[in-house]
Amino acid sequence: MLERVLSARRAAQFSEGDEDDESKTRKNIFFATRVTNQMSRIGYLWPCLLLCIFLLIASIFIHSRNFVCVSSSAPYYHTNFFAIDGLDSDFGSLGVPWCRSKQGRTVEWTSKDLVKGLEEFVPIYETRPIINNLYGMGFDHSFGLWFIARWLKPDLMIESGAFKGHSTWVLRQAMPDKPIVSLTPRHPEKYLKKGPAYVDGNCTYFAGKDFVDFGSVNWGSVMKKHGITDRNRVLIFFDDHQNELKRLKQALKAGFHHIVFEDNYDTGTGDHYSLRQMCDQFYIRGGGHSCFRDSDEARIRIKRKKFWEKAVDIQELCGPSEAWWGVRGQMRDDFNHSNKAISYKEHFQNSRFVESVLDVYWELPPVAGPSLTHQTRYDPARASSPIVEDGRFGLFQRLGLSRLETSVFNGYTQMVYLQISEPES
Ligand SMILES: C[S@@+](CC[C@H](N)C(=O)[O-])C[C@H]1O[C@@H](n2cnc3c(N)ncnc32)[C@H](O)[C@@H]1O
């Protein structure tokens, strides 16, 4: 696995949070962020001079409350860019959760492959038919899905939840000649009447009056129709906001092995029960949560929330009887149209089940740090290190990422790729 993914439970880093796919607003970027970008833009000319100016400004503001806030919530800049150690906060239980796989296996691709992929994908993304995919995928997840599909080279791609068809288009860019099966209640062609949408010529749509939920499809006949004899050659993409435990069991039962979940929501967020929520357990260092109002976690969460729109504080995290798992002790499903309170025991059993079927668990990192993307939604302390790290404006620019509207970076929710198989006896 990527070194950065291996260390997914490291202490805080920087970037965005979780989401609902809607608002594309953003807050002001931090002073330190601006300094970082500015320095990157000028190619580190006059570094000594700028460092001196910075230190001078820092000394002026060192006692101000604001500066203390920036310091404590932006440890990444201090340790990695300004090379000043010792200013990191201990994010402890706010570290990045992840699911353990059965044998500790991981993906083949490396961070270098991801960077190369970005270089290739940006010009493709610029040709997308749906420019403003509000309520659908933004850049990070589009890249992740394209990269995974292109790497795996499946013989058939199945998507559940197409909306206007942006994700269908992404899959098509990855595999120009392979068939797609798309399950979505409203046919994407319906959206064409009102504006941009994408309808694929080599896609079998189970949509409109032909809609069938993933769990009710006769997969035997679909596989036969597409000449698929090995279900290991099929990639499933879920962006349908259904309980991921339910989807996981359905995919397993149907004999599929490769799955991408678009919205792998963090604990306390989102409209459906996610893998991340299931694996956020106390017995893994960095997991588990405290609902105690005077705890370190409560203090840190209040602070993080000031900077990241989708960060949750203790009040939002914890439901009745201090239930922090899932979302306030609930297992949510179907865009939160259905939700069920579950006991900690049940939640814990779910996590054990998940880990018993996982061969690989890999969360897509954010494409770039928040000082570059200007995203202000997800809390980077709860995400793995970005592919293009803060301060690397040169690389960000070289990859063409600076050409994109900043709003396209505002939808990251820890998209995850899984390989699954039946539990070992
Ligand atoms: C967030 S949107 C998908 C966005 C899309 N993947 C994109 O990239 O633009 C969620 C979609 O799931 C669809 N949906 C709702 N229930 C569903 C179900 N049971 N199975 C499949 N899709 C469902 C919704 O109608 C909606 O089109």
The ligand as a Gaussian input file, in Angstrom:
#p B3LYP/6-31G(d) Opt

LIG

0 1
 C      -25.255000      11.424000      -5.543000
 S      -26.222000      10.887000      -6.856000
 C      -25.074000      10.078000      -7.909000
 C      -24.114000      10.993000      -8.550000
 C      -23.385000      10.432000      -9.743000
 N      -22.709000       9.203000      -9.449000
 C      -22.424000      11.455000     -10.279000
 O      -21.239000      11.220000     -10.234000
 O      -22.863000      12.497000     -10.716000
 C      -27.143000       9.573000      -6.183000
 C      -28.007000       8.873000      -7.184000
 O      -28.487000       7.661000      -6.610000
 C      -29.795000       7.436000      -7.111000
 N      -30.457000       6.402000      -6.282000
 C      -31.352000       6.528000      -5.277000
 N      -31.694000       5.323000      -4.792000
 C      -31.023000       4.416000      -5.517000
 C      -30.945000       2.990000      -5.511000
 N      -31.631000       2.263000      -4.639000
 N      -30.162000       2.388000      -6.405000
 C      -29.444000       3.102000      -7.296000
 N      -29.459000       4.453000      -7.337000
 C      -30.232000       5.097000      -6.460000
 C      -30.396000       8.812000      -7.068000
 O      -31.547000       8.873000      -7.861000
 C      -29.236000       9.651000      -7.617000
 O      -29.282000       9.703000      -9.008000

